Amino acid sequence: MNKKIYIGTAILFSVATTAFIQTVNAETELWLEFSSAQDKMYFVKNNDKLNLCTYMSNNNERPYSSWVSRCYFKGKIPKEIIIEYTPWLPYDEDTLKYLGKDEFHTEGTGYFTYYNPDGEQVSEERWVDEGIARRTKALDALPESSWRTFTIKPKQILEKYRWKSPEGRPIGITIPIGNSAIIYPSIYPYNKDKVLTIEMFLDENDNLTIDEHFKWEDEYSKNMPMN
């Protein structure tokens, strides 16, 4: 074999092998996102499988989660999750009924005072904790007919994207300049992590749609702000 051809073939093989290994090693982080076009609130029953999805707050420690939330899987991804949810009150009405009201005072650096539904002034911690307890009791009392159910299959959805890459390019180099930065796209994206989001959206008429969004974890955009 011609030496130049041999070297060229070896280089191409090496690049292809490296790209393949890095593509395999690159992780795809799976997120669940609950969103709504409504002013009113919705609540989801937490269960063992849904609790594998780590919330950014302490929602996992409670029996119910607000619909407008996001979570991600750090480890085991279940094959199937049954999600039970119910429409609830508008946010302001829920706050007044279960937590009470708060008042902002402009004196000094500014501060809040908190009052429970009985008009008693309480600490912020007590205002929140007791309000959540009252709401939880009300949710517990709902009849089964109030809850709507659907199923998602996260593992099956994730499998669809196993050997795929998102459109566009991830961020490569960021050069800080004072409070700004010059950002360049990656020229070698194979080892960049990816994010797959399963979005569950409720429209104005309570119709549910489920979409999948697949993108680079740090996606490059020509319109990205520079500061």
Secondary structure as a PSIPRED ss2 file (coil, helix, strand):
# PSIPRED VFORMAT (PSIPRED V4.0)

   1 M C   1.000  0.000  0.000
   2 N C   1.000  0.000  0.000
   3 K H   0.000  1.000  0.000
   4 K H   0.000  1.000  0.000
   5 I H   0.000  1.000  0.000
   6 Y H   0.000  1.000  0.000
   7 I H   0.000  1.000  0.000
   8 G H   0.000  1.000  0.000
   9 T H   0.000  1.000  0.000
  10 A H   0.000  1.000  0.000
  11 I H   0.000  1.000  0.000
  12 L H   0.000  1.000  0.000
  13 F H   0.000  1.000  0.000
  14 S H   0.000  1.000  0.000
  15 V H   0.000  1.000  0.000
  16 A H   0.000  1.000  0.000
  17 T H   0.000  1.000  0.000
  18 T H   0.000  1.000  0.000
  19 A H   0.000  1.000  0.000
  20 F H   0.000  1.000  0.000
  21 I H   0.000  1.000  0.000
  22 Q H   0.000  1.000  0.000
  23 T H   0.000  1.000  0.000
  24 V H   0.000  1.000  0.000
  25 N H   0.000  1.000  0.000
  26 A C   1.000  0.000  0.000
  27 E C   1.000  0.000  0.000
  28 T E   0.000  0.000  1.000
  29 E E   0.000  0.000  1.000
  30 L E   0.000  0.000  1.000
  31 W E   0.000  0.000  1.000
  32 L E   0.000  0.000  1.000
  33 E E   0.000  0.000  1.000
  34 F E   0.000  0.000  1.000
  35 S E   0.000  0.000  1.000
  36 S E   0.000  0.000  1.000
  37 A C   1.000  0.000  0.000
  38 Q C   1.000  0.000  0.000
  39 D C   1.000  0.000  0.000
  40 K E   0.000  0.000  1.000
  41 M E   0.000  0.000  1.000
  42 Y E   0.000  0.000  1.000
  43 F E   0.000  0.000  1.000
  44 V E   0.000  0.000  1.000
  45 K E   0.000  0.000  1.000
  46 N C   1.000  0.000  0.000
  47 N C   1.000  0.000  0.000
  48 D C   1.000  0.000  0.000
  49 K C   1.000  0.000  0.000
  50 L H   0.000  1.000  0.000
  51 N H   0.000  1.000  0.000
  52 L H   0.000  1.000  0.000
  53 C E   0.000  0.000  1.000
  54 T E   0.000  0.000  1.000
  55 Y E   0.000  0.000  1.000
  56 M C   1.000  0.000  0.000
  57 S C   1.000  0.000  0.000
  58 N C   1.000  0.000  0.000
  59 N H   0.000  1.000  0.000
  60 N H   0.000  1.000  0.000
  61 E H   0.000  1.000  0.000
  62 R C   1.000  0.000  0.000
  63 P C   1.000  0.000  0.000
  64 Y E   0.000  0.000  1.000
  65 S E   0.000  0.000  1.000
  66 S E   0.000  0.000  1.000
  67 W C   1.000  0.000  0.000
  68 V C   1.000  0.000  0.000
  69 S E   0.000  0.000  1.000
  70 R E   0.000  0.000  1.000
  71 C E   0.000  0.000  1.000
  72 Y E   0.000  0.000  1.000
  73 F E   0.000  0.000  1.000
  74 K C   1.000  0.000  0.000
  75 G C   1.000  0.000  0.000
  76 K C   1.000  0.000  0.000
  77 I C   1.000  0.000  0.000
  78 P C   1.000  0.000  0.000
  79 K C   1.000  0.000  0.000
  80 E C   1.000  0.000  0.000
  81 I E   0.000  0.000  1.000
  82 I E   0.000  0.000  1.000
  83 I E   0.000  0.000  1.000
  84 E E   0.000  0.000  1.000
  85 Y E   0.000  0.000  1.000
  86 T E   0.000  0.000  1.000
  87 P E   0.000  0.000  1.000
  88 W E   0.000  0.000  1.000
  89 L E   0.000  0.000  1.000
  90 P E   0.000  0.000  1.000
  91 Y H   0.000  1.000  0.000
  92 D H   0.000  1.000  0.000
  93 E H   0.000  1.000  0.000
  94 D H   0.000  1.000  0.000
  95 T H   0.000  1.000  0.000
  96 L H   0.000  1.000  0.000
  97 K H   0.000  1.000  0.000
  98 Y H   0.000  1.000  0.000
  99 L H   0.000  1.000  0.000
 100 G C   1.000  0.000  0.000
 101 K E   0.000  0.000  1.000
 102 D E   0.000  0.000  1.000
 103 E E   0.000  0.000  1.000
 104 F E   0.000  0.000  1.000
 105 H E   0.000  0.000  1.000
 106 T C   1.000  0.000  0.000
 107 E C   1.000  0.000  0.000
 108 G C   1.000  0.000  0.000
 109 T C   1.000  0.000  0.000
 110 G C   1.000  0.000  0.000
 111 Y E   0.000  0.000  1.000
 112 F E   0.000  0.000  1.000
 113 T E   0.000  0.000  1.000
 114 Y E   0.000  0.000  1.000
 115 Y E   0.000  0.000  1.000
 116 N C   1.000  0.000  0.000
 117 P C   1.000  0.000  0.000
 118 D C   1.000  0.000  0.000
 119 G C   1.000  0.000  0.000
 120 E C   1.000  0.000  0.000
 121 Q E   0.000  0.000  1.000
 122 V E   0.000  0.000  1.000
 123 S C   1.000  0.000  0.000
 124 E H   0.000  1.000  0.000
 125 E H   0.000  1.000  0.000
 126 R H   0.000  1.000  0.000
 127 W H   0.000  1.000  0.000
 128 V H   0.000  1.000  0.000
 129 D H   0.000  1.000  0.000
 130 E H   0.000  1.000  0.000
 131 G H   0.000  1.000  0.000
 132 I H   0.000  1.000  0.000
 133 A H   0.000  1.000  0.000
 134 R H   0.000  1.000  0.000
 135 R H   0.000  1.000  0.000
 136 T H   0.000  1.000  0.000
 137 K H   0.000  1.000  0.000
 138 A H   0.000  1.000  0.000
 139 L H   0.000  1.000  0.000
 140 D H   0.000  1.000  0.000
 141 A C   1.000  0.000  0.000
 142 L C   1.000  0.000  0.000
 143 P C   1.000  0.000  0.000
 144 E H   0.000  1.000  0.000
 145 S H   0.000  1.000  0.000
 146 S H   0.000  1.000  0.000
 147 W C   1.000  0.000  0.000
 148 R E   0.000  0.000  1.000
 149 T E   0.000  0.000  1.000
 150 F E   0.000  0.000  1.000
 151 T E   0.000  0.000  1.000
 152 I E   0.000  0.000  1.000
 153 K C   1.000  0.000  0.000
 154 P H   0.000  1.000  0.000
 155 K H   0.000  1.000  0.000
 156 Q H   0.000  1.000  0.000
 157 I H   0.000  1.000  0.000
 158 L H   0.000  1.000  0.000
 159 E H   0.000  1.000  0.000
 160 K C   1.000  0.000  0.000
 161 Y C   1.000  0.000  0.000
 162 R C   1.000  0.000  0.000
 163 W C   1.000  0.000  0.000
 164 K C   1.000  0.000  0.000
 165 S C   1.000  0.000  0.000
 166 P C   1.000  0.000  0.000
 167 E C   1.000  0.000  0.000
 168 G C   1.000  0.000  0.000
 169 R C   1.000  0.000  0.000
 170 P E   0.000  0.000  1.000
 171 I E   0.000  0.000  1.000
 172 G E   0.000  0.000  1.000
 173 I E   0.000  0.000  1.000
 174 T E   0.000  0.000  1.000
 175 I E   0.000  0.000  1.000
 176 P E   0.000  0.000  1.000
 177 I E   0.000  0.000  1.000
 178 G C   1.000  0.000  0.000
 179 N C   1.000  0.000  0.000
 180 S E   0.000  0.000  1.000
 181 A E   0.000  0.000  1.000
 182 I E   0.000  0.000  1.000
 183 I E   0.000  0.000  1.000
 184 Y E   0.000  0.000  1.000
 185 P E   0.000  0.000  1.000
 186 S C   1.000  0.000  0.000
 187 I C   1.000  0.000  0.000
 188 Y C   1.000  0.000  0.000
 189 P H   0.000  1.000  0.000
 190 Y H   0.000  1.000  0.000
 191 N H   0.000  1.000  0.000
 192 K C   1.000  0.000  0.000
 193 D C   1.000  0.000  0.000
 194 K E   0.000  0.000  1.000
 195 V E   0.000  0.000  1.000
 196 L E   0.000  0.000  1.000
 197 T E   0.000  0.000  1.000
 198 I E   0.000  0.000  1.000
 199 E E   0.000  0.000  1.000
 200 M E   0.000  0.000  1.000
 201 F E   0.000  0.000  1.000
 202 L E   0.000  0.000  1.000
 203 D C   1.000  0.000  0.000
 204 E C   1.000  0.000  0.000
 205 N C   1.000  0.000  0.000
 206 D C   1.000  0.000  0.000
 207 N C   1.000  0.000  0.000
 208 L E   0.000  0.000  1.000
 209 T E   0.000  0.000  1.000
 210 I E   0.000  0.000  1.000
 211 D E   0.000  0.000  1.000
 212 E E   0.000  0.000  1.000
 213 H E   0.000  0.000  1.000
 214 F E   0.000  0.000  1.000
 215 K E   0.000  0.000  1.000
 216 W E   0.000  0.000  1.000
 217 E C   1.000  0.000  0.000
 218 D C   1.000  0.000  0.000
 219 E E   0.000  0.000  1.000
 220 Y C   1.000  0.000  0.000
 221 S C   1.000  0.000  0.000
 222 K C   1.000  0.000  0.000
 223 N C   1.000  0.000  0.000
 224 M C   1.000  0.000  0.000
 225 P C   1.000  0.000  0.000
 226 M C   1.000  0.000  0.000
 227 N C   1.000  0.000  0.000
